[in-house]
Amino acid sequence: MTRVIDIKANTIDAAAGEILGILDGISKYERKIYFFGWCGLGASAALRVAAQRLKSLAAKGRKFDKVVHVDCTLWQSMRALQKAVAEELELPQSVMAIFDQHDEEDDFNGIDQGSRGVLLDVREEIFRKLASSTFVVFFHNGSNHYIDLYECGVPVTTFLSNKVVWTWGGGFHL
């Protein structure tokens, strides 16, 4: 079931506040929230502000253990998305080195950036880090298609009460 919530804010700051209010008020079964902004404008900025606010509140006993903010407005690849998630979660250097190793191999083999997929070892580490926590992901999808964050290791499933707040496109491109 999809529920449409109309945000009536007229500033980025007010929209971020309403997004956080919605996160506090929705049920555990409502996992994904799409924010369109004002005819597509301002959505990325509002998500950025909401994520920053929630991160500052996370240490003060909010309902989310982890707040993950991933801005892929300038889309590169699924691997770049996965690396952004891993960096945001501050995974150990031994895990981050896996990206460097595979990127070097792909560079040597002539595989372009846009074709690089997720790394299964990193996927497992991301899943392990998030599976036992309550989290919210703020995701700016700059690709031309729907992205399943589970493919990167983010466990957004029907039996967990984690949330994803996302927007499509965003930012100005020349």
C-alpha positions in Angstrom: 0.0 0.0 0.0 1.3 3.4 -0.9 0.4 6.5 1.1 0.9 10.0 -0.3 2.0 12.6 2.3 1.9 16.2 1.1 4.7 18.3 2.5 3.6 21.9 2.6 6.9 23.5 3.6 8.2 26.4 1.5 11.8 26.2 2.6 14.5 23.5 2.6 14.8 23.8 6.3 11.1 23.4 6.9 10.9 20.5 4.5 13.7 18.7 6.3 11.8 19.2 9.6 8.6 17.7 8.0 10.6 14.7 6.7 11.9 14.1 10.2 8.4 14.4 11.6 7.2 11.8 9.1 10.0 9.5 10.0 8.9 9.7 13.7 5.2 9.1 12.9 5.2 6.3 10.3 4.7 2.6 11.1 7.5 0.1 11.0 5.9 -1.4 7.9 6.3 1.8 5.9 10.0 1.5 4.9 10.5 3.7 1.9 9.8 7.4 1.6 10.2 9.2 -1.7 10.6 13.0 -1.5 10.0 14.9 -4.8 10.7 18.4 -3.6 9.1 21.3 -5.4 8.6 19.9 -8.9 11.9 18.1 -8.5 13.8 21.1 -7.1 15.3 21.2 -3.7 14.8 17.6 -2.9 18.5 16.8 -2.5 19.1 19.8 -0.3 16.2 18.9 1.9 17.4 15.3 2.3 20.9 16.5 3.1 19.6 18.8 5.8 17.3 16.1 7.3 20.2 13.6 7.4 22.5 16.2 9.1 19.9 17.0 11.7 19.1 13.3 12.4 22.8 12.5 12.7 23.2 15.2 15.3 20.2 13.8 17.2 21.2 10.1 16.8 23.5 10.3 19.8 20.7 11.8 21.9 18.6 8.7 22.0 16.6 8.9 18.8 14.9 5.8 17.3 17.7 5.1 14.8 21.1 3.7 15.8 22.6 4.7 12.5 21.9 7.4 10.0 23.4 6.7 6.6 23.6 9.6 4.0 24.6 8.6 0.5 24.6 11.2 -2.2 24.9 9.6 -5.6 23.4 12.5 -7.5 26.3 12.3 -9.9 25.9 8.6 -10.7 28.9 6.5 -11.4 28.2 2.9 -10.8 26.8 0.3 -8.3 30.3 -0.1 -6.9 30.6 3.6 -6.3 27.3 3.5 -4.4 28.5 0.6 -2.4 31.7 2.4 -1.6 29.8 5.5 -0.5 27.8 3.3 1.9 30.9 1.6 3.2 32.6 5.0 3.8 29.5 6.3 5.6 29.5 3.3 7.9 33.3 3.7 8.5 34.0 0.1 7.6 37.6 -1.0 8.5 40.5 -0.2 6.2 40.8 -3.9 5.4 37.4 -3.8 3.9 38.0 -0.5 2.1 41.2 -2.0 0.6 39.0 -4.5 -1.3 37.7 -1.6 -3.4 41.2 -0.5 -4.3 42.2 -4.1 -5.2 39.2 -4.6 -7.5 39.4 -1.1 -9.0 43.1 -1.8 -9.9 42.1 -5.1 -11.5 39.2 -3.5 -13.5 41.5 -0.6 -14.6 44.0 -3.2 -15.9 41.3 -5.1 -17.7 39.8 -2.0 -19.2 36.4 -2.1 -17.5 34.9 1.3 -17.4 33.7 3.0 -14.2 30.0 2.7 -15.1 30.1 -1.1 -15.5 31.6 -1.9 -12.1 29.3 -3.9 -9.9 29.0 -4.5 -6.2 31.6 -6.6 -4.4 30.2 -9.6 -2.5 32.7 -9.5 0.3 31.9 -5.8 1.0 28.2 -6.5 0.6 28.5 -9.1 3.5 30.3 -6.5 5.7 27.7 -3.8 5.1 24.9 -6.3 5.8 26.7 -7.5 9.0 27.2 -3.9 10.2 23.5 -2.9 9.7 21.5 -6.1 10.3 21.5 -5.8 14.0 20.8 -2.0 14.1 17.9 0.3 13.5 18.9 2.6 10.7 17.6 5.1 8.2 19.3 5.7 4.8 19.0 9.0 3.0 19.7 8.2 -0.7 20.1 10.5 -3.6 19.6 8.4 -6.7 21.3 10.0 -9.7 21.0 6.9 -12.0 18.4 6.5 -14.7 16.8 3.5 -13.0 15.5 2.2 -9.6 18.3 1.0 -7.3 17.8 -1.9 -4.9 20.0 -1.0 -1.9 19.8 -4.6 -0.8 22.1 -5.5 -3.7 24.8 -3.3 -2.0 24.3 -5.0 1.3 21.8 -2.6 3.0 19.2 -4.8 4.6 15.9 -3.0 3.9 13.5 -5.9 4.2 9.9 -6.5 5.3 10.8 -7.9 8.7 13.0 -5.0 9.8 11.8 -1.6 10.7 14.5 0.3 8.9 13.8 3.2 6.6 15.0 4.7 3.3 14.3 8.3 2.4 15.2 8.9 -1.2 15.0 11.2 -4.1 15.6 10.9 -7.8 18.0 13.0 -9.8 18.7 16.3 -8.2 21.5 18.8 -8.4 22.2 21.0 -11.3 24.2 19.6 -14.2 25.9 21.6 -16.9 
